[in-house]
């Protein structure tokens, strides 16, 4: 079960209006003071950014434009904070940190230590999302130190809450509980209902994970009561969702259904698709516990449809897993397999996203360390110059003998300092180099080396046209039937064995793996840079893949285990290749050549490598290869195509 971990991008106290219409009327009334218009836009932007980040950010940009014109530092700070939240929700963490840096500069210039502490706390959330928990804690300690000096108990309450979130990420629930309790105590002392409700929600989630269900129930009920008093419908829905999970674990199924129904009503009213998809997932999970697989299928399908339509990968993964289990329980193994393929595909997509996050985290860490070294060396040089200047002034007042004495001592001291600094610099540079190598290794795991180099140099990679690329497609025959004989774990393990072997073969022949789609494997010879012999090498790689699969199949059959048999198809022709997307980027290939190669695979036979006429024309004179003409074969959507089986002599 997922737990509720709120993103604590806290602003200082904001005004509220009853309806969005009245806020718009304030913003559009140019006769009103700029301060009133800016406050109205701040509320509009802040409300929008959590449900529709792009819309919220567009409003924040309008707020920022007027704030700069009106020279309103507080409004600038608030606009930058909203922009940081929107960027973080879109997983654009580098941009989020840039906006938070602007917050930091604005707060210091005002000066406003409370906002400075608040910004450090917000920065910690970004580093937490990047997986850099030590750096997240470092920023929280800065926030904690400032708020402690100021006696800002409201800020301390929020910071303790965020420290609890970090310990939750680390799996240290007792430590997380300790900080959530501190946050709750401060909120109680301040009579801050919002802070109290948030702390109770986190305490309930923590106690639920620790097995203390009755205490969790009590805390969720108190949190719900507070949110109801404040009229905060989104948080009320989240509390009902958590109550549904808790009642389910307490075997109080009627109350669980009632709570989840209440949550669904609120989320539907608010149009909160992310929470609504998760609500359907919780309902499906509850129905599975009640052995109502057919009803669970309906709930999981609804959640999956919402997740697909709104590009919510985490919810899509949860709902497809729920759907897979529901179909399996109902005996519909074919649909269970389809749901499993989607579950695996989305999981691969999330893994790729996490890899890109890790690359970004390491790059940001490298930049931070390099700045530290540069600043440190600048300080040493400055101290050295100050010492020389002091010695020159001293020389005008003292005898030459003392000049030499003090200069010599100064040089010795500075030499020692520089030597220590040099040793520190060498160590730091070595650490940076290690992090850089790790970053590049992760980046190269996502993109071809040449494309990664272009991306780092230019900030983007251009799509390229290639006149001659050999596309390779594989597919396992009877995958659905064989997979029904394996548990999900066994199925994934067997696919992993096969695909790892394919990856090694691709590396041997310098063929670029493009992606896997369920049980299909796609690769290309001649990208990202054209090279002589790419067509031949791709054919040889396909033959090695078939040899591996045939050997693997015989091994498993002898051991009394089900095995896979495979078709392989190749076609050579022009393609366009490049990076897809900006965040969840992936190197991909487009063109009719890709479609034709797929038809070569589907028109092939088990154990054979089926190639098109264009591929045959380019390798027919290779001495180690032999060919069998198949004549013209009907290919779906392509008509009749000339095809050949290829083998080693």
Number of C-alpha atoms within 10 A of each C-alpha: 9 11 14 15 16 13 16 17 19 16 16 11 6 11 10 13 11 7 9 15 11 12 20 14 12 20 22 13 12 10 9 11 11 18 14 15 22 26 20 24 26 27 20 24 27 24 16 20 23 17 17 15 22 17 17 24 23 16 22 29 19 15 25 24 14 17 22 12 9 14 11 15 18 18 23 25 25 26 28 26 27 31 29 30 30 29 23 20 20 14 18 18 25 20 15 25 21 15 22 25 18 18 26 23 15 19 22 14 12 13 12 13 19 18 25 24 27 28 27 25 30 28 26 30 27 28 22 18 19 23 18 18 19 13 17 24 22 15 22 27 19 19 28 25 14 19 23 14 9 13 11 15 17 18 26 26 27 28 31 26 27 29 25 29 26 25 19 18 16 12 11 13 19 15 17 24 23 17 23 29 21 19 29 26 16 21 23 16 11 14 11 14 17 15 22 25 26 27 30 26 27 28 27 32 27 24 19 20 15 12 11 14 20 15 15 25 22 14 23 28 20 18 28 26 15 21 22 14 11 14 11 13 17 18 23 24 29 25 30 26 28 30 28 29 28 25 21 22 16 14 12 12 19 11 16 24 21 15 21 25 19 16 27 24 13 21 23 13 11 14 13 17 19 19 22 26 29 25 28 27 28 29 27 29 27 22 21 19 15 13 14 16 22 15 14 29 25 16 24 30 21 17 30 27 15 21 25 14 10 14 12 15 17 16 26 29 24 25 32 28 21 30 30 26 25 30 21 18 18 15 12 13 19 16 16 23 22 16 24 21 18 19 23 17 16 19 17 16 18 16 13 19 18 16 18 21 22 19 23 19 20 23 19 17 17 20 13 12 16 16 12 14 17 11 12 15 16 12 12 15 14 12 13 19 12 12 17 15 12 13 17 13 12 16 17 10 10 10 10 11 10 14 18 13 10 16 19 12 12 16 15 12 13 17 13 12 14 18 12 12 16 13 12 14 19 13 12 16 16 12 14 20 13 13 17 18 13 16 21 19 14 19 21 16 14 20 23 18 15 13 22 20 17 13 15 12 10 9 9 14 18 12 15 15 15 16 12 20 28 28 33 31 24 26 22 18 16 11 15 16 13 16 20 16 13 15 10 14 8 12 14 14 12 16 15 12 11 16 17 12 15 22 16 13 20 23 12 11 18 18 24 21 21 19 15 15 13 17 16 16 19 20 24 26 28 23 28 20 13 13 13 8 13 21 25 19 20 26 29 21 23 28 20 17 26 22 14 15 22 17 11 16 18 16 14 13 12 9 9 9 13 17 20 22 19 23 25 31 29 33 30 27 18 17 20 18 18 20 20 14 9 9 13 17 16 19 20 17 23 13 13 12 21 25 15 23 26 23 23 31 25 19 19 23 17 17 16 20 26 33 28 21 18 15 23 24 10 13 19 15 10 9 9 11 15 15 16 11 14 12 12 13 16 14 16 12 9 11 9 12 17 17 26 24 18 22 17 11 8
